[in-house]
Amino acid sequence: MNSRIGEQFDYYRPASAVVCLLLTLVFCLPASGQEAEATTTEAILLPIPLPLDHDADLQIIGQIEQALDRFGEEVPRPILILEFGSDSETAGLSRYERCLTLARFLVSDKLRRVRTVAYVKGNVTGHAVLLALACEEIMMSSQAELGDAGGHEEFVDAAMVAFYQDIAKRRRTLSPEMALSMLDPSAGFFRVSTIGGEERYVNAKELQQLKDAKETVNSRTIFGSGQLARFSGIELRRQYGYVSRLVEDREQLEAALAVPITEFSSNQDFDSTQIAARIELRGRVTAEKVNRIVRSLGDQRNDDIKRIVMVIDSPGGSAKDSLRLAHALAAYANEDDRQVIGFVDGAALADASWIALACARLTMRTESVLGGPGDWHPSARDLKDLTKPLQKLANELDMTSSFLTAMIDENFQLFEYVHQTTGAKKWYGDLEHQALDSAELWKRGDRVETGVGLTTERARQLGVCKDEFAGFDQLKQRYQLHDDLEILEENPFIARLESLATSPWFVSTLLSVAFFAMIGEASAPGIGVPGFLSGLAFLLFFWAQFLNGSAGWLEVILFVGGFVAILLELIVIPGFGVFGFGGGIMILTSIVLASQTFVFPQNAYQVAQVPQSMYGLIAALASTFFGALVMRKYLADVPYLRRLMLQPLEARDVHELEQREAIVDFDHLANKTGIATTPLRPAGKARFGDQVVDVTCERESIDRGESLSVASIQGNKVIVRRLHRD
C-alpha cells in the first residue's frame, strides 16, 4: 500500500511542482508590483497657511487640483502631503465653513486615487483639526499638539458634531469619540474597563449609559466634562496608536514615506487682483537698513499687501543684521497667506545670501551671483559663534546649515548627498552629515564649489533658484505685477542717498567740490562761501558713508585730526612741514577708509574694492588740480567770481612797492650779533642793540633768548644764523 501511495505521489509530483510555481508567481508578483510602485510614485508637499479664512479653502483646492494634473494618470497612488503647524497666535482661528469645504474635498471621490497624509509639524488647533482628520494618515512631530477644535466656538451645534464624527468614521485617523472630545467641551474623554474585559475610550454620555447598565468595572478620566481634549504627537502614537509615524522634520518624513518629496509651487504665483509691493536692499547690509525694512513689514498700514518682491543687490556687511532680516522674511511669509519672492539683481554676496535664501521663492537676474566672498569676511571665531544661529535659520528654511555656512566661508567643503532609500538630495558638510541619525543612508557625491559663490545657472541646477530673468520688467510680467509697483520705504530721501553713496561718481563729485572749494577759500581772505561749501561737501560725504555702513568714528577722528594738524602748520608753528604733511596723509587716509569697511583686504571681493575706493579720491584730486589751473588762469576775468581769489598787482603797483621796500636799509647790521626776542620758525624778531627788526633763520630754528648773528642782507630781509660759541 505504501508503495502504491508512493507511486501515486510520483505520478502527481510534476503537477505539484507546477502548482507551487504558479503559487509562487501569484504571491511574488504583487510584492514586485508594490516595490515598483514605491520606487515610481511621487510625493508633493503643500504647506497649509493657518488660519483659514476668506477664500483660502478655494485657493488650496485649486492648488491641489494643479498638483493632481502634475501627477498624471501614470503615477501609481501619488502622495499628497498637507503640512500644518504655526506659532502664530491667530493660527487657531480658522473659520469652520472654510475648513468644512476643504475637508469635504479631501474625502471626495476626486482624491480617491491619491494617498493624503497630514504632516503636523507644530500645534494645530481650532477647526484646522478637521483637515487633519480628513486625511488618510497622520504623521506628527513628537511635541506637536492636535486638538482644542472648538475652543473659539460659542456654541457647538448638532450639524458640526455630526460632520466631525462622520469624517472620523470615514478615515479612522482618530476615533469618533476622540474627535468629539476635541470639539465639544461637554463630551469629555474617558477610558473604561468593561465586565467582559474590554478596554474602551468613550465620551461622557456613553460612560453614563455603561454605568447605568452596570457594565463597567472601572473608568479613568482623561479629559473631563468642561475640557477640550488636546493630545501630543507622542501620546497619539504610543498610547493610542492613531499617528502612523513620529517625524521631526521633512528629512524624516521622506524616510518614513520612502519617496522624495517635492514642495508644491503654483503655476500662477501671483493673483493680479492682490496688492503687491517691492522692497529694495542695495549696498551694504546695515542695522539701519534692516530696521527700516523690518518696520515696513510690520507696519499695520501694509496689512493689505499679500505679495512682497525683495530686490537684493548687496555685498553683505553684517551677519547679525542679515540673520535678523532673514528670520523676519521667513516669518512674514508664514502669516496670512503671504508670499515673499526674492530677486537677486546682480549679487547677494556673503551674509546677504541668507536674506535671499529666506525668500519663499528665489529668482535671479542672468549672470548674478549668490554667496561667496563679500564685504564681511568671517573669522574662525565668527564661524564658531554662528553655528547655532545658522542651524536655527536652516530649520526655518528647511535646508542644511552647511549650505548656509558655505555661502560665507570660501574654504568650506560642501558635498551633495543622496539618500539611498528615497533618492532625496541634500547638501552637507562632513560634521553635519556625521551628526545625522541616519548618516549611513546618505551617500556622498561630488563636491559643490561655492568658493566664489553660485552663478545664476549653477543656482538653478541645484534647485535653489526657481526662475531666471533678464531684468525686473520680465519678472513683473511673469508674476503679473503692475508696472507702478509700490516701493515700501519709510524715507525715500534716505534710501536715495544710500544708493548714491555706493556710486563712485557721487563720491568723486562730493570730494571734488570739497577740495576745489577749499582751494578757493585759501585764495581769498577770511572765511566765505567757498569755505562753507567745502565743509558742507565733506559733511555730506561722511554722512553718506555713515548711512552706507562704511564710515565710523575712526575715519572722522582721522579727518579732524589731519585738519587740525594742517592749521597748526600754517598758523601756529610754521617750520619743516611735518604737521602739514602728516595732516594731509591723515585726511586722505580717512577718506579712503570711509569708502570701505575694512582696513586691510582679506578676500577677493575686498581686494577688488581697494581700487574702487582709491578711484573716487584720485578722480577728485585730479579734477581739483585741473580745476585750480583753470581757476588761476581764467577766474580773474570772470565778473562775479573774481572776488574769490586775490587779484595780481598791476605793473605800476609792483614798481611802487619795490620803491617803498628799497627805502629800508639794513646794511649797517652786517655781521652784527643779537638776541632772538621771539622763536624763529623760521621767521621772527631779533634785537640788535636798541633796534628790533624782523629776521629769518638761515637753516635751523632758533629759540627765544638765543644769541644769533647776521649771515647776510638781502634787500629788506635780514638772514640770521645761531651764534655758536666755543
Secondary structure, 3 states (H helix, E strand, C coil): CHHHHHHHHHHHHHHHHHHHHHHHHHHHHHHHHHHHHHHHCCEEEEECCCCCCCCHHHHHHHHHHHHHHHHCCCCCCCEEEEEECCCCCCCCCCCHHHHHHHHHHHCCHHHCCCEEEEEECCCECHHHHHHHHCCCEEEECCCCEEECCCCCCCCCCHHHHHHHHHHHHHHCCCCHHHHHHHHCCCCCEEEEEECCCCEEEECHHHHHHHHHCCCEEEEEEEECCCCCCEEEHHHHHHCCCCCCEECCCHHHHHHHHCCCEEECCCCCCCCCCCEEEEEEEECCCCHHHHHHHHHHHHCHHHCCEEEEEEEEEECCCCHHHHHHHHHHHHHHHCCCCCEEEEEEEEEECCCHHHHHHCCCEEEEECCCEECCCCCCCCCHHHHHHCHHHHHHHHHHHCCCHHHHHHCCCCCCCEEEEEECCCCCEEEECHHHHHCCCCHHHEEEEEEECCCCCEEHHHHHHHCCCCEEECCHHHHHHHCCCCCCCEECCCCHHHHHHHHHHCCHHHHHHHHHHHHHHHHHHHCCCCCCHHHHHHHHHHHHHHHHHHHHCCCCHHHHHHHHHHHHHHHHHHHHCCCCCHHHHHHHHHHHHHHHHHCCCCCCCCCHHHHHHHHHHHHHHHHHHHHHHHHHHHHHHHHHHCCCCHHHCCCCCCHHHHHHHHHHHHHCCCHHHCCCEEEECCCECCEEEEEECCEEEEEEECCCCECCCCEEEEEEEECCEEEEEECCCC
